[in-house]
Amino acid sequence: MGQKVVADRFDISDRQRYRRKLRRCLTGLERLLAEGRFDTPRDLMGLEIELNLADSAGQPRMMNAEVLDRIASRDFQTELGQFNLEVNIVPHRLTGRVFDQLAEELRTGLGYADRQAREVAARIVMIGILPTLTARDLVLDNLTVADRYALLNGQIMATRGEEIQLDIAGVERLTCTSESIAPEAACTSVQLHLQVTPGRFADVWNAAQAVTGPQIALGANSPFLFGKELWRESRPPLFLQATDTRPPELRAQGVRPRTWFGERWIDSAHDLFAENLRYFPALMPICGEEDPLEVLDRGGVPALSELALHNGTVYRWNRPVYDVARGVPHLRVENRVLPAGPTVTDVLANTAFYYGLVRALADQERPVWTRLSFAEASANFDAACRHGIDAELCWPRKGGLARLPAVRLVTEELLPLAYAGLDAWGVEPADRDRYLAVIEGRCRRRTNGASWQAAAYHRAVDAGLHREKALAAVVRGYCELVDSGQPVHTWPLDP
C-alpha cells in the first residue's frame, strides 16, 4: 500500500479487467518460479518501524505532514493517521555486527527526526498503541491526506456497507463504532523483511508462523485503547476489526477476514498468492499497462503490479512479497507481528530473536510445523496477544506436545535455538549476545512493554490519578525512559 494509487470510482468492467490481470500475474509468477529466475541468496534483511507523534503532555499530535517537511528525508514517510510516520532502514546483510549497525542508524535517524518534531511541539513515540488516543482522534478527518488512504477507506467502507464495529474484551471491554477505518491508524508496528529463495520460502514462512506466539509474548507493547485496558497486545484484534470488509452475515458464514493468520502450513510461496486471489475480492482494482506474460515472452521481468497491489490489501501477519530490484525478481517474507518500541535496543532484541529463531527452525531436519498443528500455532498467537509475557503456549517437546509458560519455553528451548540461528547467519558473537541477553532479561523479570505500561498505569491510579491523567502520565514516563536508552525490563514503575 506504499505505492501511489489514484482513482475516483470503479465499475464492473474495471473489476473484470483487474481479475483477468490478476490471473495473468499469477501465471507469470508460476512461470518465473518454474524457470528459476529469482535472485540468488544474499541473506538480506530489512526493517520498517511505524511511529506516533505526541505533544509534551503525551497527547497525539495531528501534524505528520509538517514534521515530514522538517525531516526532509526519504527514509521517513506518511502512514494512515496524521499522528503517524514510518521510518524505513535500507536492507542489510544478516551477518557480522548487523544489529549494532542497525542500532546506530536507528538512533541517529530517530534522534534527528525527534529533534525536528520538537521544533513544532511534537515528539516521536515508538509504542504499539498510543495510550492517550481517544475515539475523537480516530476519525476520517484525521487520516493522512493522500489518495491511497482515501481510496482504501472508501473501498473498505463501501464493501462492508455499514459502520465498523469494535468489540474487544480483555481486562476491560471496549465497544464502539466508527464511520471510517481510522481506528486502524492506532496500530503501529515493526515489519521485518527477509529475502529468501523460492525453494527456501515455505520453510521460512512456516517457521515465522510458528513463532508468532513467542514473538508477541516477549514483545507485547499495546495494552490500552480508547482509555480501556484490553489485551496485552491489542493491535491484532483492533486491526482485524478495523479492516474487516465483512458484514455480520458473511462473518457468520465463515468468510475469511482480510486481516488473517492463515489456515494451513504451505509448500511454496505460490500457495499464498493463489489463496489471496481465491479468497479475497479486489479492493482497489487499478490496472497498469504491463502485460506480464508478454514481458516474460520477451525475456523480461514483469513487475506484477496488480498482484502486488492486491497482496497489499490482504493483511497476513507473515506476508509474502514479490519485488524486482536491479532487474531481478526476488521473494521476501514480511513479518508484521511485532508492535513498535519501546526502545531501539528492545526493537533490535526482538529483531535478533526473530531472525535467529526462524533460521534455526527452518534448518531443522524435523521441522516444528510437522509436530505442531496450524490450529495450535494460531491458538498460541491468540493466547500471546491476550496475556503477553504471562501467556502459556503449546510446543512440541520430547514425549509430545506440552503447554508451558512462554518465559519457560523461551529460556529453555527457543533462546538456544536463536543463538544457534544467529551463528548460522554469521552474526558476531558479541552482537548476538548483547541483544539476546535483553530477551533473557525480559523472561527473568517477566517484564515487557505491555506489562510495564499496565503496572505503571495501575500505580498511577492507586496514587489518585483519574484514568485519563494516569494514561497521560504513563506516556510521559515512557518517553523519559525511552530517552535513557535502557531496555524496558530494567525500567522503574513510577510513571
N, C-alpha and C positions, 0 to 999 in steps of 0.2 A: 504493500500500500504506500510505499515511499515515493512511487513514481507519480508524475503529474498526469491527472486524468481530467478531461473536460467533456461534459455532456449535459444537456438540459433534461432530456427525457428519452425513453426507449420505447419502440413499438414492437409488434410481433416479428416483423422482418429483421429487426436488429437482433432479437434473441435467437431467431432461427439461424441467422448467419453466424452468430457467435458460437452456437452449439456446433455447427459444422466446422468452424475453425478450431474449436477445442478438440474435436475428434482428429482433425488433421495434425494438430500439435502432438497429441498422444501417439499417433502413428509415427510422427517424426522422432519422438523420444524413443520409441521402440527401435527404430532404425539406428539411431545413434548408439543405443545400448548394444544392439546386435553387431554393429560394425566396430565396436571398441574405440570410439572416437574421443573418449573422455581423457581429461588431464591425468598425468601420472602422479603418484603420491608425492606430496610436498609437505605433509604434516603442518598444514596451515590452519590457524585458528583466528577467530575474530570476536570482537566484543562490542556490544552496544548497551548503553545504560539510559533509561528514561528518568527524568528528573522533575522535581517540583520547584516552584517559586513561592516563597513566603516572605512576609514582612518581619520586622523585628519582634512583633508580638506573637508570631507563629501562625498568622492567618494567611490564606492563599492570596497571591498577587496575580491578577489577570493582565499580564504585560509581556508575554513571551516575544512578541514582535519587536518591542522596544529593546529588550535585553539582547536579543539576537543581533539587532543592528549595532549595538555597542560591542558585542563579542567579535563580530565580523570574521568568523571562521567557518569554513565549510565542514569542519568536524562537528559543529552544532547545528541542529535542525529543529523545526517545529514538531510538535506532537498534537494529539487531538484537542486537548484543552488549552486555553490561553495561559494557564498556570504551568504548562508542561514544556520541557525541552528534551532533546535527545542528543547524546554525545556518541560518536562513532570512532572507534580506535582502528587504525589501519591493520590489516592482517599481519600476524607474526608467525614465525616458525615456532612450533611447540617443542623447544629444546633449549639447552643452556640455561641462562638466567632470565628466561622469558617473563616470569611473574614479577621479578624486581623491575624489569624494563617497563612492563605494563603499569606497575605501581607508580613509577616515576612519571610516565606520560600522563596518567590519570590525575595525579596530584598537581602536576603543572597545569594541565588543561582546565581542570575543575577549579583550581585556585584562581586562575586568570578569569574564568567565567564568573566566579563568585565576586571577585573584585569589581568587575564591570556591573554586575547586578546591584551591588551595594551602592553604586553611584546613583541609582534610581530607586533607592529604598526597598530593595528586594535582596534575597539571598537564595543560593542553591541549596535545596534539601534533598538528600538521597534517602528515600524511605518508600516502602511499598505502597502505602496509602497515607496521605497526609491526615492526621487525626482530626484536625480542625475543619476539614471540609464539611459543608452542610449541603442539604438538598438545594438551597438557594444558589449555591455556587455552581452546581452541575446542571445547567440549563442550556438551551440551544444558543442563546446569545453569547455564552462564554466558550463556545467551540472556536478553535482557531479559524480565522478567515482564510479558507483555501478551498478550491474547487473539489478536491478529492474528499475532504471531510464532509462538506455539504452534500455531495453526491452519495457518499456512503450512508449518511444519516437518512437521507430521503429514501434510498432504496430499502434499507432495513425496515424503516417505519411503514413504508407502503406495502412491503411483503407481509409484515406482521399484521397490519390492518387495525391496530389498536395500541394503547399505551404500553410502555414497558412496565412490567410488574416485578418489583424487587421484594423477595421474601427470603431472608437469611436468618436461620435460628441457630444461635451459638450460645455463648454465655448469656447474652440477651437476644432479643428478637427484633429485627428490623423489617418493617413492611412499609412500602411506599410505591408510588407510581412516577413515571417520567414520560414526558411527551417527546423525548429525543433519546439518542444513545449517549448523551453527555455523561451519565454515570460511569461509562467505560473509562473516561479520562482519569478517574481516580486511581486506576491501576498503573503503577509504574514498575517496570521490570528490568531485569538484566537478560540479555539474549546472548547466548554463547554459540558460536558457529564453529563447525569442524568440517573441513573439506575431506571427502572420502572418495575412494574409487567405487565404481558400481558394484564390483564383487565384494566389497567390504561394507557397503551401505547397510544391508539388512542387519548384520551383526551389530553395527554401531547403533542403529536406531533402536533395535530391540534392547540393547544394553541401556541406552538412555531412558527408554520407557521403564525398565525395571528399577532404575534408581531414582525415579521421581519422588517416591515416598521419603527415602532418606534425605534427598536434597532439601525438600520442604521442611522436614522435621528439624534439620540443623539450621536452615536459613530463613525460617518464617520471620516476617517483619511487617505484618499488616493486620493487627488485631482490632482496629477501630474503623468504623464508617458511620458518618452522619451522627456522631456522638454516642453510638452504641458499641459495646464490646461484643464482637461476634466470634468468628473463627480465629485461630492464631494466624492463619494465612487466608484472609478474606478475599483476596484477588480472584481466585478461581471461581467461586460461586457468583461473585459480582460480575466478572467478565462474561460468564456463561449467560446470565440473565440479561445483561445489558446489550448483548449482541444477538439475542435469540429472535430469529425470524418466525418462530412457530407460534401460532395462536394456541390456546389451550386444547382445542380439538386435535391438532396434529401432535402435540406432546402426549396426549392420552393414547394416540395410535402408535407411539413409539418411534416417530420420525426423529432422526438424529439431529442434535443441535449443532450449530456451526462452531461453537467452542467445544472441542471434542477430545477426549482422551484416546479414543480409538476403541477397537473391539477385538483385535487379534494381533498376534505376532506376525511379522511379514517375512517374505522370501526375497524381495527386491524392492528398489525404490519405485519401480513401476506400479507396484501394488497400491501405494499411497496416492499417486497421481490419478490412477484409474478409479479408486474409491471416491476421490474428490469430484470427478465427473459423474460417477454413477449416483451418488447420494445427494449432491448439493446443486440446486439450480443457480444460475449465474445471478449475482447481484449487480454487476456493472458490465453489461455486455458490449464492451468497447473493442472494436476490431481494428487492427493495424493493416497495412498494405502487404506485409510479407506473406507469401505462401510457403510454409515451412518445407513442404515436400519438393517444391520446385527448387528451393535453395539447396536442399540435400542432393537433388539430381545434378546440380551444377558443381557439386563438390564443396559447397559452402557449409557454414554452421548457422542454423536458424536461431533467432532469439526466443522463439516460442512465447511471445509476449502475452498472448491470450491465456495460455496455460499458467504463466507466472502470475498474471493478474487474478485469475480465478483462485489459484493456490493461496494468494494473499488474503482472500476473504473466507478461508476455512482455517479456524484458529486452533490448530493442533498444538498440544503442549510440546511436542517434538515435531517440528515441521520439516518436510523435505524441501529443498531449494535447488532449482536448476538455474544456472547462470553461465555467462560467457565472459571470459577475461582474456585479453590479448588474442582474440580469435579462436580460443579453445574452450569447449564446454566443460563444466565441472558440476559435481553434486556436493551439497552440504547438508548436514543435519543441523537444524537451528533449534537449540534448547531454550524454551521460553518459560521455564518453570519458576525461576527464582525472582523474588522481589528485589528492588534496588536497596542498596545500603547494608548496614549502617555506614561503615567507613570504607575507604579504599582497601585497607587491609582485610576487612571482612569480605568484600567483594572478591578479592584475589584469593582468599582462602576457599570460598565457595567454588571459584573457578578451578583452582588446583585440585580440589576434591573431586569435582565432576570429571575433568579430563583424565585424571589418574584412574578413577574407578571405571569409567567407560572403557578405557584402553584395556585394563586388566580383565574385565568381564567379556569383552569382545574377543580376547585372545584365548579364553578358556576352551579346553577340549570338550568339556561337557557344559555347555552354556547354561546360565541360570534360567533362561526362558524355556529350557526343556524340562525344568524341575519346578517352576513356579507358573501357575496358570495366569493368563492375561487378566482374568477377573480378580485374582488375588493382588496383582500389581496395581490394578485400578483401585481396589479397596485400600491398599497401602497409601496411595496418593490422597484419597479422601480422608483417611484417618490422620495423616500428617497435616493436612490443611486444617482440620478441626482442632487438633490437640498440640501441634507443633512439637517441641522437644520432649513433651510428655507422652507422645504417641507410642502405641505398641504396633509393631509391624510383623508381617508374616514373611519368613525367609527360609529357603531350603538349607538344611544343615544335615550332618551325619545322622542317619536314622529317619529322615523325612523332614516335613515342614515343621517349623517351630514359630510360635508367636512370642516375641520378646520386646522389651523396651528398646526404642530407637537408639538411645545412647549406648546401650549394651551391644546392640547389633553393630553399630558403627565402630566402637572401640575394639571389640573382639574380632570382627571379621572384615568390615569394609575399609577401615583405615589401613590395615596392612595391604589390602589389595590396591588402594590408592597409591601407597608408597611404591609398590611394585610397578604399577602402571606408569607413574611419572619416571621411574627408572627406565622403563621400556621406551618412553619418548626421548630419553636423553636429557632430561631436566637435571640441572646441577643439584647435588645433594643439599647444599646449603639453602637453595631456593625452595626445594621440596620440603625440607624440614621446617623452614620458617613459617610457611603457610598452612601446612597440615597440622602444625602444633596449635594453630588457632582453632581448628576443628576439634582437636583433642581437648583443648581448654573449655570449649563450649559444653562438650559432653561431661567433663569433670564437674563443672559448676552448674550444669543443667540450665544454661542461660543462652538465649539468642535475642535478636532484636525484638521479637514479639513478646517474649517473657519479660524483658526489661521494660518495654512500654507499659505493659499491663501492671507490673509491680509498681512502677513509678506513679502511674495514674491512681492506683488504689491508695498509695501512701499519701498522695496529694489530697484525695477525697477525705481520707481519715483525718487529715490535718485541718479540714474545714472548708476546702475549696469547693465551689459549685462545679458541676460536671464540665461545663464549657471552659471555665477558668483552669480546671485541672488538666484538661487536654491541651490547652494553650501552654501551660507550664511544662507539660511533657515535651512538646515540640521545642520550646526554648532550651530546656535542659538537654535534649537530644542534640540540638545543633551545637551547643557549647562543648559537649563531649565528643562529637564528631571532629571538632576543631583540634581536640587534643591528639587525635590520630590513633588513640589506643583502641583495640578491638572491643566489641560490645560486651564480651563476657567478663571484662575487667572493670566495667563501669560501676560507680556507686548508684544507689537507687533514688536518691533525693533529686527530683527534677529541678 
